[in-house]
Amino acid sequence: MVILRNKEDWRVYPEELARRSRDSVRVVRTCLEELERVGYVRTYRKSLGRGKGIQYYRFCSDKKISEQAFKKMISDFTT
């Protein structure tokens, strides 16, 4: 996948990754879930308000993302 080769502000969308590869969206989502399970991807979920949905922001790294690092990423992102 080409996640880390994009601009820093690029958002990770499974649909976009699938479009750039030969994999289906389902396969890409499964891979992202596995990367999240082992700590290379962390997801921040932001509520858009009651009944308006949720936005997902994925943070990716070539090193495992610790809880402390993830909290800092969210803090930097939301300010």
N, CA, C and O atoms as a CHARMM CRD file, in Angstrom:
* protein
*
  316
    1    1 MET  N      0.83300  -1.18700   0.00000 PROA 1      0.00000
    2    1 MET  CA     0.00000   0.00000   0.00000 PROA 1      0.00000
    3    1 MET  C      0.87500   1.24800   0.00000 PROA 1      0.00000
    4    1 MET  O      2.05300   1.20300   0.35500 PROA 1      0.00000
    5    2 VAL  N      0.28800   2.32600  -0.39400 PROA 2      0.00000
    6    2 VAL  CA     1.02800   3.57600  -0.54200 PROA 2      0.00000
    7    2 VAL  C      0.65800   4.59600   0.53200 PROA 2      0.00000
    8    2 VAL  O      0.60800   5.79300   0.25000 PROA 2      0.00000
    9    3 ILE  N      0.40800   4.15800   1.71400 PROA 3      0.00000
   10    3 ILE  CA    -0.08500   5.03400   2.77600 PROA 3      0.00000
   11    3 ILE  C      0.93700   6.09400   3.16300 PROA 3      0.00000
   12    3 ILE  O      0.59800   7.27600   3.20600 PROA 3      0.00000
   13    4 LEU  N      2.16000   5.71300   3.44000 PROA 4      0.00000
   14    4 LEU  CA     3.15300   6.64500   3.97400 PROA 4      0.00000
   15    4 LEU  C      3.82700   7.50200   2.91100 PROA 4      0.00000
   16    4 LEU  O      4.61900   8.38000   3.25300 PROA 4      0.00000
   17    5 ARG  N      3.54000   7.27600   1.64700 PROA 5      0.00000
   18    5 ARG  CA     4.17400   8.04700   0.57400 PROA 5      0.00000
   19    5 ARG  C      3.37100   9.27400   0.16900 PROA 5      0.00000
   20    5 ARG  O      3.75300   9.97200  -0.77100 PROA 5      0.00000
   21    6 ASN  N      2.29600   9.54700   0.83600 PROA 6      0.00000
   22    6 ASN  CA     1.44100  10.67800   0.50400 PROA 6      0.00000
   23    6 ASN  C      1.79600  11.89200   1.34900 PROA 6      0.00000
   24    6 ASN  O      2.61000  11.81500   2.26900 PROA 6      0.00000
   25    7 LYS  N      1.16600  13.01600   1.01700 PROA 7      0.00000
   26    7 LYS  CA     1.36700  14.23400   1.80200 PROA 7      0.00000
   27    7 LYS  C      0.91500  13.99000   3.22800 PROA 7      0.00000
   28    7 LYS  O      0.06700  13.13600   3.48600 PROA 7      0.00000
   29    8 GLU  N      1.48600  14.74400   4.14900 PROA 8      0.00000
   30    8 GLU  CA     1.20000  14.56000   5.57400 PROA 8      0.00000
   31    8 GLU  C     -0.28200  14.73500   5.90500 PROA 8      0.00000
   32    8 GLU  O     -0.80000  14.06700   6.80000 PROA 8      0.00000
   33    9 ASP  N     -0.96700  15.63100   5.18600 PROA 9      0.00000
   34    9 ASP  CA    -2.37900  15.88200   5.48600 PROA 9      0.00000
   35    9 ASP  C     -3.34100  14.98500   4.69900 PROA 9      0.00000
   36    9 ASP  O     -4.55600  15.16300   4.77800 PROA 9      0.00000
   37   10 TRP  N     -2.80300  14.02600   3.94100 PROA 10     0.00000
   38   10 TRP  CA    -3.64400  13.10900   3.17500 PROA 10     0.00000
   39   10 TRP  C     -4.38900  12.18200   4.11700 PROA 10     0.00000
   40   10 TRP  O     -3.80400  11.63400   5.05100 PROA 10     0.00000
   41   11 ARG  N     -5.67400  12.00900   3.87200 PROA 11     0.00000
   42   11 ARG  CA    -6.47700  11.11800   4.71500 PROA 11     0.00000
   43   11 ARG  C     -6.52300   9.73600   4.09800 PROA 11     0.00000
   44   11 ARG  O     -6.61700   9.58800   2.88000 PROA 11     0.00000
   45   12 VAL  N     -6.45700   8.73400   4.94300 PROA 12     0.00000
   46   12 VAL  CA    -6.43700   7.33600   4.50900 PROA 12     0.00000
   47   12 VAL  C     -7.87100   6.85400   4.32500 PROA 12     0.00000
   48   12 VAL  O     -8.60300   6.67000   5.29700 PROA 12     0.00000
   49   13 TYR  N     -8.26100   6.65400   3.07700 PROA 13     0.00000
   50   13 TYR  CA    -9.57500   6.12200   2.74000 PROA 13     0.00000
   51   13 TYR  C     -9.39700   4.74000   2.12200 PROA 13     0.00000
   52   13 TYR  O     -8.64400   4.59500   1.15900 PROA 13     0.00000
   53   14 PRO  N    -10.06800   3.72600   2.65000 PROA 14     0.00000
   54   14 PRO  CA    -9.95900   2.39100   2.05200 PROA 14     0.00000
   55   14 PRO  C    -10.33100   2.39000   0.56800 PROA 14     0.00000
   56   14 PRO  O     -9.71600   1.68100  -0.22800 PROA 14     0.00000
   57   15 GLU  N    -11.33100   3.17900   0.20100 PROA 15     0.00000
   58   15 GLU  CA   -11.76800   3.22400  -1.19800 PROA 15     0.00000
   59   15 GLU  C    -10.66200   3.76700  -2.10400 PROA 15     0.00000
   60   15 GLU  O    -10.45800   3.26600  -3.21000 PROA 15     0.00000
   61   16 GLU  N     -9.95600   4.78400  -1.63500 PROA 16     0.00000
   62   16 GLU  CA    -8.86300   5.36900  -2.42000 PROA 16     0.00000
   63   16 GLU  C     -7.69300   4.39600  -2.53300 PROA 16     0.00000
   64   16 GLU  O     -7.09600   4.26500  -3.60200 PROA 16     0.00000
   65   17 LEU  N     -7.36600   3.71700  -1.44600 PROA 17     0.00000
   66   17 LEU  CA    -6.28600   2.72700  -1.49300 PROA 17     0.00000
   67   17 LEU  C     -6.63500   1.59100  -2.44800 PROA 17     0.00000
   68   17 LEU  O     -5.77500   1.11600  -3.19000 PROA 17     0.00000
   69   18 ALA  N     -7.88100   1.16000  -2.43200 PROA 18     0.00000
   70   18 ALA  CA    -8.31100   0.09000  -3.34100 PROA 18     0.00000
   71   18 ALA  C     -8.22300   0.56200  -4.79200 PROA 18     0.00000
   72   18 ALA  O     -7.81500  -0.19500  -5.67300 PROA 18     0.00000
   73   19 ARG  N     -8.60500   1.80700  -5.03300 PROA 19     0.00000
   74   19 ARG  CA    -8.54700   2.35300  -6.38800 PROA 19     0.00000
   75   19 ARG  C     -7.11100   2.39200  -6.90300 PROA 19     0.00000
   76   19 ARG  O     -6.87300   2.17800  -8.09200 PROA 19     0.00000
   77   20 ARG  N     -6.16200   2.66200  -6.02500 PROA 20     0.00000
   78   20 ARG  CA    -4.75100   2.74700  -6.41500 PROA 20     0.00000
   79   20 ARG  C     -4.08300   1.37900  -6.53400 PROA 20     0.00000
   80   20 ARG  O     -2.98100   1.26800  -7.07200 PROA 20     0.00000
   81   21 SER  N     -4.73700   0.35600  -6.04300 PROA 21     0.00000
   82   21 SER  CA    -4.14500  -0.98500  -6.08400 PROA 21     0.00000
   83   21 SER  C     -5.06100  -1.91600  -6.87000 PROA 21     0.00000
   84   21 SER  O     -6.04100  -1.48000  -7.47300 PROA 21     0.00000
   85   22 ARG  N     -4.73700  -3.17100  -6.85500 PROA 22     0.00000
   86   22 ARG  CA    -5.57900  -4.16900  -7.52000 PROA 22     0.00000
   87   22 ARG  C     -6.45300  -4.90600  -6.51700 PROA 22     0.00000
   88   22 ARG  O     -7.10500  -5.89300  -6.85800 PROA 22     0.00000
   89   23 ASP  N     -6.46400  -4.42400  -5.28200 PROA 23     0.00000
   90   23 ASP  CA    -7.23000  -5.07500  -4.22400 PROA 23     0.00000
   91   23 ASP  C     -8.62400  -4.47000  -4.11700 PROA 23     0.00000
   92   23 ASP  O     -8.85500  -3.32800  -4.51400 PROA 23     0.00000
   93   24 SER  N     -9.54100  -5.25300  -3.57700 PROA 24     0.00000
   94   24 SER  CA   -10.89500  -4.75300  -3.35000 PROA 24     0.00000
   95   24 SER  C    -10.91600  -3.89800  -2.08100 PROA 24     0.00000
   96   24 SER  O     -9.99500  -3.95800  -1.26800 PROA 24     0.00000
   97   25 VAL  N    -11.96000  -3.11600  -1.92500 PROA 25     0.00000
   98   25 VAL  CA   -12.12500  -2.29600  -0.72400 PROA 25     0.00000
   99   25 VAL  C    -12.17200  -3.20000   0.49800 PROA 25     0.00000
  100   25 VAL  O    -11.61600  -2.86300   1.54300 PROA 25     0.00000
  101   26 ARG  N    -12.82600  -4.33600   0.37400 PROA 26     0.00000
  102   26 ARG  CA   -12.91900  -5.28400   1.49300 PROA 26     0.00000
  103   26 ARG  C    -11.53700  -5.75700   1.93500 PROA 26     0.00000
  104   26 ARG  O    -11.25700  -5.82300   3.13100 PROA 26     0.00000
  105   27 VAL  N    -10.67900  -6.08400   0.98100 PROA 27     0.00000
  106   27 VAL  CA    -9.32000  -6.53500   1.29400 PROA 27     0.00000
  107   27 VAL  C     -8.53200  -5.40800   1.96500 PROA 27     0.00000
  108   27 VAL  O     -7.81800  -5.64300   2.93900 PROA 27     0.00000
  109   28 VAL  N     -8.66100  -4.19600   1.44800 PROA 28     0.00000
  110   28 VAL  CA    -7.95100  -3.05000   2.03300 PROA 28     0.00000
  111   28 VAL  C     -8.41600  -2.81700   3.46800 PROA 28     0.00000
  112   28 VAL  O     -7.59600  -2.58800   4.35700 PROA 28     0.00000
  113   29 ARG  N     -9.72400  -2.87200   3.69600 PROA 29     0.00000
  114   29 ARG  CA   -10.24000  -2.69100   5.06600 PROA 29     0.00000
  115   29 ARG  C     -9.69200  -3.76100   6.00100 PROA 29     0.00000
  116   29 ARG  O     -9.32000  -3.46700   7.13700 PROA 29     0.00000
  117   30 THR  N     -9.64100  -4.99900   5.52400 PROA 30     0.00000
  118   30 THR  CA    -9.09700  -6.09500   6.33000 PROA 30     0.00000
  119   30 THR  C     -7.63600  -5.83100   6.66800 PROA 30     0.00000
  120   30 THR  O     -7.21000  -6.05700   7.80100 PROA 30     0.00000
  121   31 CYS  N     -6.86600  -5.35400   5.69400 PROA 31     0.00000
  122   31 CYS  CA    -5.44800  -5.04300   5.93300 PROA 31     0.00000
  123   31 CYS  C     -5.29500  -3.89700   6.93700 PROA 31     0.00000
  124   31 CYS  O     -4.43700  -3.95500   7.81800 PROA 31     0.00000
  125   32 LEU  N     -6.11700  -2.86600   6.80800 PROA 32     0.00000
  126   32 LEU  CA    -6.06000  -1.75000   7.75600 PROA 32     0.00000
  127   32 LEU  C     -6.42900  -2.20900   9.16200 PROA 32     0.00000
  128   32 LEU  O     -5.82700  -1.76400  10.13900 PROA 32     0.00000
  129   33 GLU  N     -7.41000  -3.09200   9.26700 PROA 33     0.00000
  130   33 GLU  CA    -7.78900  -3.63800  10.57500 PROA 33     0.00000
  131   33 GLU  C     -6.63100  -4.41500  11.19200 PROA 33     0.00000
  132   33 GLU  O     -6.38000  -4.31500  12.39300 PROA 33     0.00000
  133   34 GLU  N     -5.92800  -5.18800  10.37000 PROA 34     0.00000
  134   34 GLU  CA    -4.77600  -5.95200  10.86900 PROA 34     0.00000
  135   34 GLU  C     -3.66100  -5.00400  11.31500 PROA 34     0.00000
  136   34 GLU  O     -3.06200  -5.20600  12.37100 PROA 34     0.00000
  137   35 LEU  N     -3.38100  -3.97600  10.51800 PROA 35     0.00000
  138   35 LEU  CA    -2.36300  -2.99300  10.89800 PROA 35     0.00000
  139   35 LEU  C     -2.75400  -2.26800  12.18000 PROA 35     0.00000
  140   35 LEU  O     -1.89300  -1.93800  12.99500 PROA 35     0.00000
  141   36 GLU  N     -4.04200  -2.02100  12.36100 PROA 36     0.00000
  142   36 GLU  CA    -4.49600  -1.38300  13.59700 PROA 36     0.00000
  143   36 GLU  C     -4.35300  -2.34000  14.77600 PROA 36     0.00000
  144   36 GLU  O     -3.96700  -1.93300  15.87100 PROA 36     0.00000
  145   37 ARG  N     -4.66400  -3.59700  14.55000 PROA 37     0.00000
  146   37 ARG  CA    -4.54900  -4.59600  15.61800 PROA 37     0.00000
  147   37 ARG  C     -3.12200  -4.70200  16.15100 PROA 37     0.00000
  148   37 ARG  O     -2.91800  -4.91300  17.34700 PROA 37     0.00000
  149   38 VAL  N     -2.13800  -4.55700  15.26800 PROA 38     0.00000
  150   38 VAL  CA    -0.74000  -4.68700  15.69000 PROA 38     0.00000
  151   38 VAL  C     -0.07400  -3.34100  15.99800 PROA 38     0.00000
  152   38 VAL  O      1.10100  -3.30200  16.36500 PROA 38     0.00000
  153   39 GLY  N     -0.82300  -2.23100  15.85100 PROA 39     0.00000
  154   39 GLY  CA    -0.33500  -0.94800  16.33400 PROA 39     0.00000
  155   39 GLY  C      0.26400   0.02100  15.33400 PROA 39     0.00000
  156   39 GLY  O      0.78100   1.06100  15.73900 PROA 39     0.00000
  157   40 TYR  N      0.21600  -0.27800  14.03700 PROA 40     0.00000
  158   40 TYR  CA     0.79100   0.62300  13.03900 PROA 40     0.00000
  159   40 TYR  C     -0.22500   1.63700  12.50800 PROA 40     0.00000
  160   40 TYR  O      0.14900   2.62600  11.87800 PROA 40     0.00000
  161   41 VAL  N     -1.48600   1.39000  12.76000 PROA 41     0.00000
  162   41 VAL  CA    -2.56200   2.29900  12.37700 PROA 41     0.00000
  163   41 VAL  C     -3.41700   2.53600  13.61400 PROA 41     0.00000
  164   41 VAL  O     -3.74500   1.59500  14.33600 PROA 41     0.00000
  165   42 ARG  N     -3.77600   3.78500  13.85800 PROA 42     0.00000
  166   42 ARG  CA    -4.69400   4.13300  14.95300 PROA 42     0.00000
  167   42 ARG  C     -5.79600   4.99000  14.34800 PROA 42     0.00000
  168   42 ARG  O     -5.53300   5.80800  13.46700 PROA 42     0.00000
  169   43 THR  N     -7.01400   4.81100  14.80900 PROA 43     0.00000
  170   43 THR  CA    -8.15700   5.53100  14.26100 PROA 43     0.00000
  171   43 THR  C     -8.78200   6.42900  15.31300 PROA 43     0.00000
  172   43 THR  O     -9.08500   5.99600  16.42500 PROA 43     0.00000
  173   44 TYR  N     -8.96800   7.68300  14.94200 PROA 44     0.00000
  174   44 TYR  CA    -9.65800   8.66100  15.78500 PROA 44     0.00000
  175   44 TYR  C    -11.05600   8.83700  15.20400 PROA 44     0.00000
  176   44 TYR  O    -11.21000   9.14600  14.02300 PROA 44     0.00000
  177   45 ARG  N    -12.06400   8.64100  16.03100 PROA 45     0.00000
  178   45 ARG  CA   -13.44800   8.78000  15.59900 PROA 45     0.00000
  179   45 ARG  C    -14.00800  10.09400  16.14200 PROA 45     0.00000
  180   45 ARG  O    -14.00200  10.33500  17.34900 PROA 45     0.00000
  181   46 LYS  N    -14.49300  10.93700  15.22900 PROA 46     0.00000
  182   46 LYS  CA   -15.02400  12.24500  15.61900 PROA 46     0.00000
  183   46 LYS  C    -16.51500  12.29500  15.30300 PROA 46     0.00000
  184   46 LYS  O    -16.92500  12.10700  14.15800 PROA 46     0.00000
  185   47 SER  N    -17.31500  12.54800  16.32600 PROA 47     0.00000
  186   47 SER  CA   -18.76000  12.66300  16.14900 PROA 47     0.00000
  187   47 SER  C    -19.08800  13.96700  15.42800 PROA 47     0.00000
  188   47 SER  O    -18.51300  15.01400  15.72300 PROA 47     0.00000
  189   48 LEU  N    -20.00900  13.88900  14.49200 PROA 48     0.00000
  190   48 LEU  CA   -20.46900  15.07900  13.78200 PROA 48     0.00000
  191   48 LEU  C    -21.72500  15.65200  14.42900 PROA 48     0.00000
  192   48 LEU  O    -22.33400  16.58400  13.90300 PROA 48     0.00000
  193   49 GLY  N    -22.10100  15.09700  15.55600 PROA 49     0.00000
  194   49 GLY  CA   -23.30000  15.53700  16.26600 PROA 49     0.00000
  195   49 GLY  C    -24.34100  14.43400  16.26700 PROA 49     0.00000
  196   49 GLY  O    -24.30300  13.53100  15.43100 PROA 49     0.00000
  197   50 ARG  N    -25.23600  14.50900  17.17600 PROA 50     0.00000
  198   50 ARG  CA   -26.25800  13.47600  17.33600 PROA 50     0.00000
  199   50 ARG  C    -27.01500  13.24500  16.02200 PROA 50     0.00000
  200   50 ARG  O    -27.61400  14.16100  15.46000 PROA 50     0.00000
  201   51 GLY  N    -26.96800  12.01400  15.56100 PROA 51     0.00000
  202   51 GLY  CA   -27.67500  11.62700  14.34800 PROA 51     0.00000
  203   51 GLY  C    -27.02900  12.07300  13.05200 PROA 51     0.00000
  204   51 GLY  O    -27.59500  11.85200  11.98100 PROA 51     0.00000
  205   52 LYS  N    -25.85200  12.69900  13.11700 PROA 52     0.00000
  206   52 LYS  CA   -25.19600  13.20700  11.90700 PROA 52     0.00000
  207   52 LYS  C    -24.03800  12.33900  11.44700 PROA 52     0.00000
  208   52 LYS  O    -23.46500  12.57800  10.38500 PROA 52     0.00000
  209   53 GLY  N    -23.69300  11.33900  12.23400 PROA 53     0.00000
  210   53 GLY  CA   -22.64700  10.41900  11.82100 PROA 53     0.00000
  211   53 GLY  C    -21.31800  10.62700  12.52500 PROA 53     0.00000
  212   53 GLY  O    -21.19100  11.40600  13.46900 PROA 53     0.00000
  213   54 ILE  N    -20.34100   9.89700  12.02400 PROA 54     0.00000
  214   54 ILE  CA   -18.99800   9.90100  12.59700 PROA 54     0.00000
  215   54 ILE  C    -17.99200  10.01400  11.46200 PROA 54     0.00000
  216   54 ILE  O    -18.15600   9.38500  10.41600 PROA 54     0.00000
  217   55 GLN  N    -16.95200  10.81300  11.66700 PROA 55     0.00000
  218   55 GLN  CA   -15.83400  10.87100  10.72800 PROA 55     0.00000
  219   55 GLN  C    -14.68400  10.08500  11.31600 PROA 55     0.00000
  220   55 GLN  O    -14.44100  10.12600  12.52200 PROA 55     0.00000
  221   56 TYR  N    -13.97800   9.37000  10.45700 PROA 56     0.00000
  222   56 TYR  CA   -12.84000   8.56700  10.88700 PROA 56     0.00000
  223   56 TYR  C    -11.56000   9.18800  10.35000 PROA 56     0.00000
  224   56 TYR  O    -11.46500   9.52700   9.17100 PROA 56     0.00000
  225   57 TYR  N    -10.58200   9.33200  11.22700 PROA 57     0.00000
  226   57 TYR  CA    -9.26300   9.83000  10.85300 PROA 57     0.00000
  227   57 TYR  C     -8.25600   8.75400  11.23700 PROA 57     0.00000
  228   57 TYR  O     -8.15200   8.38300  12.40600 PROA 57     0.00000
  229   58 ARG  N     -7.52100   8.25800  10.25600 PROA 58     0.00000
  230   58 ARG  CA    -6.53000   7.21600  10.51600 PROA 58     0.00000
  231   58 ARG  C     -5.14000   7.82500  10.56100 PROA 58     0.00000
  232   58 ARG  O     -4.75700   8.60900   9.69200 PROA 58     0.00000
  233   59 PHE  N     -4.39800   7.45000  11.58700 PROA 59     0.00000
  234   59 PHE  CA    -3.00300   7.84800  11.72100 PROA 59     0.00000
  235   59 PHE  C     -2.16300   6.61000  11.46100 PROA 59     0.00000
  236   59 PHE  O     -2.39000   5.56000  12.06200 PROA 59     0.00000
  237   60 CYS  N     -1.19100   6.73300  10.56500 PROA 60     0.00000
  238   60 CYS  CA    -0.38000   5.58700  10.16200 PROA 60     0.00000
  239   60 CYS  C      1.09900   5.88200  10.38600 PROA 60     0.00000
  240   60 CYS  O      1.54400   7.02500  10.28300 PROA 60     0.00000
  241   61 SER  N      1.84400   4.83700  10.69300 PROA 61     0.00000
  242   61 SER  CA     3.27300   5.00100  10.93900 PROA 61     0.00000
  243   61 SER  C      4.00600   3.72400  10.55200 PROA 61     0.00000
  244   61 SER  O      3.42100   2.64200  10.51400 PROA 61     0.00000
  245   62 ASP  N      5.29700   3.86900  10.26600 PROA 62     0.00000
  246   62 ASP  CA     6.11600   2.68900  10.00100 PROA 62     0.00000
  247   62 ASP  C      6.62800   2.08000  11.30000 PROA 62     0.00000
  248   62 ASP  O      7.29100   1.04300  11.29000 PROA 62     0.00000
  249   63 LYS  N      6.31500   2.73600  12.42300 PROA 63     0.00000
  250   63 LYS  CA     6.62800   2.20500  13.75600 PROA 63     0.00000
  251   63 LYS  C      5.31800   2.09200  14.52200 PROA 63     0.00000
  252   63 LYS  O      4.35500   2.79900  14.22200 PROA 63     0.00000
  253   64 LYS  N      5.28100   1.21300  15.49900 PROA 64     0.00000
  254   64 LYS  CA     4.06200   1.06600  16.29200 PROA 64     0.00000
  255   64 LYS  C      3.74200   2.37900  16.99700 PROA 64     0.00000
  256   64 LYS  O      4.63700   3.05800  17.50200 PROA 64     0.00000
  257   65 ILE  N      2.46500   2.72900  17.02500 PROA 65     0.00000
  258   65 ILE  CA     2.01000   3.97700  17.62600 PROA 65     0.00000
  259   65 ILE  C      1.58800   3.69400  19.06400 PROA 65     0.00000
  260   65 ILE  O      0.60500   2.99300  19.30500 PROA 65     0.00000
  261   66 SER  N      2.32800   4.23600  20.00200 PROA 66     0.00000
  262   66 SER  CA     2.00400   4.03500  21.42000 PROA 66     0.00000
  263   66 SER  C      0.77300   4.85500  21.79100 PROA 66     0.00000
  264   66 SER  O      0.36800   5.75600  21.05600 PROA 66     0.00000
  265   67 GLU  N      0.19200   4.53700  22.92500 PROA 67     0.00000
  266   67 GLU  CA    -0.97300   5.28600  23.40900 PROA 67     0.00000
  267   67 GLU  C     -0.60900   6.75400  23.62400 PROA 67     0.00000
  268   67 GLU  O     -1.38400   7.64600  23.28100 PROA 67     0.00000
  269   68 GLN  N      0.56200   6.99900  24.18700 PROA 68     0.00000
  270   68 GLN  CA     1.02700   8.36900  24.42600 PROA 68     0.00000
  271   68 GLN  C      1.19300   9.12300  23.10100 PROA 68     0.00000
  272   68 GLN  O      0.77200  10.27400  22.98400 PROA 68     0.00000
  273   69 ALA  N      1.79900   8.48100  22.11600 PROA 69     0.00000
  274   69 ALA  CA     1.99300   9.11700  20.81100 PROA 69     0.00000
  275   69 ALA  C      0.64900   9.38800  20.13600 PROA 69     0.00000
  276   69 ALA  O      0.46700  10.42900  19.50400 PROA 69     0.00000
  277   70 PHE  N     -0.29000   8.45400  20.27100 PROA 70     0.00000
  278   70 PHE  CA    -1.61500   8.62000  19.67800 PROA 70     0.00000
  279   70 PHE  C     -2.35100   9.79900  20.31400 PROA 70     0.00000
  280   70 PHE  O     -2.98700  10.58800  19.61500 PROA 70     0.00000
  281   71 LYS  N     -2.26400   9.91500  21.62700 PROA 71     0.00000
  282   71 LYS  CA    -2.90100  11.04500  22.31500 PROA 71     0.00000
  283   71 LYS  C     -2.31300  12.37000  21.83200 PROA 71     0.00000
  284   71 LYS  O     -3.04200  13.34500  21.65500 PROA 71     0.00000
  285   72 LYS  N     -0.99500  12.40600  21.62000 PROA 72     0.00000
  286   72 LYS  CA    -0.35000  13.62300  21.11100 PROA 72     0.00000
  287   72 LYS  C     -0.81600  13.91400  19.68500 PROA 72     0.00000
  288   72 LYS  O     -1.07100  15.06800  19.34000 PROA 72     0.00000
  289   73 MET  N     -0.92900  12.87400  18.85500 PROA 73     0.00000
  290   73 MET  CA    -1.41100  13.06300  17.48500 PROA 73     0.00000
  291   73 MET  C     -2.81100  13.66600  17.48200 PROA 73     0.00000
  292   73 MET  O     -3.09800  14.59000  16.72000 PROA 73     0.00000
  293   74 ILE  N     -3.67900  13.13600  18.34100 PROA 74     0.00000
  294   74 ILE  CA    -5.04700  13.64600  18.42700 PROA 74     0.00000
  295   74 ILE  C     -5.04100  15.09200  18.92200 PROA 74     0.00000
  296   74 ILE  O     -5.76400  15.93700  18.39400 PROA 74     0.00000
  297   75 SER  N     -4.22700  15.37000  19.93200 PROA 75     0.00000
  298   75 SER  CA    -4.13500  16.72400  20.47000 PROA 75     0.00000
  299   75 SER  C     -3.66400  17.70200  19.39800 PROA 75     0.00000
  300   75 SER  O     -4.24000  18.77900  19.24700 PROA 75     0.00000
  301   76 ASP  N     -2.63000  17.33600  18.65800 PROA 76     0.00000
  302   76 ASP  CA    -2.11300  18.18900  17.58600 PROA 76     0.00000
  303   76 ASP  C     -3.15400  18.35600  16.48300 PROA 76     0.00000
  304   76 ASP  O     -3.28500  19.43400  15.90200 PROA 76     0.00000
  305   77 PHE  N     -3.88400  17.29700  16.20100 PROA 77     0.00000
  306   77 PHE  CA    -4.87500  17.28800  15.13000 PROA 77     0.00000
  307   77 PHE  C     -6.08200  18.16700  15.46100 PROA 77     0.00000
  308   77 PHE  O     -6.61000  18.85800  14.59000 PROA 77     0.00000
  309   78 THR  N     -6.50900  18.13800  16.71000 PROA 78     0.00000
  310   78 THR  CA    -7.73500  18.84300  17.08900 PROA 78     0.00000
  311   78 THR  C     -7.50900  20.29300  17.50600 PROA 78     0.00000
  312   78 THR  O     -8.46900  21.01700  17.77100 PROA 78     0.00000
  313   79 THR  N     -6.25000  20.72400  17.56500 PROA 79     0.00000
  314   79 THR  CA    -6.00300  22.12600  17.93800 PROA 79     0.00000
  315   79 THR  C     -5.50500  22.92500  16.76500 PROA 79     0.00000
  316   79 THR  O     -5.24700  24.12100  16.89900 PROA 79     0.00000
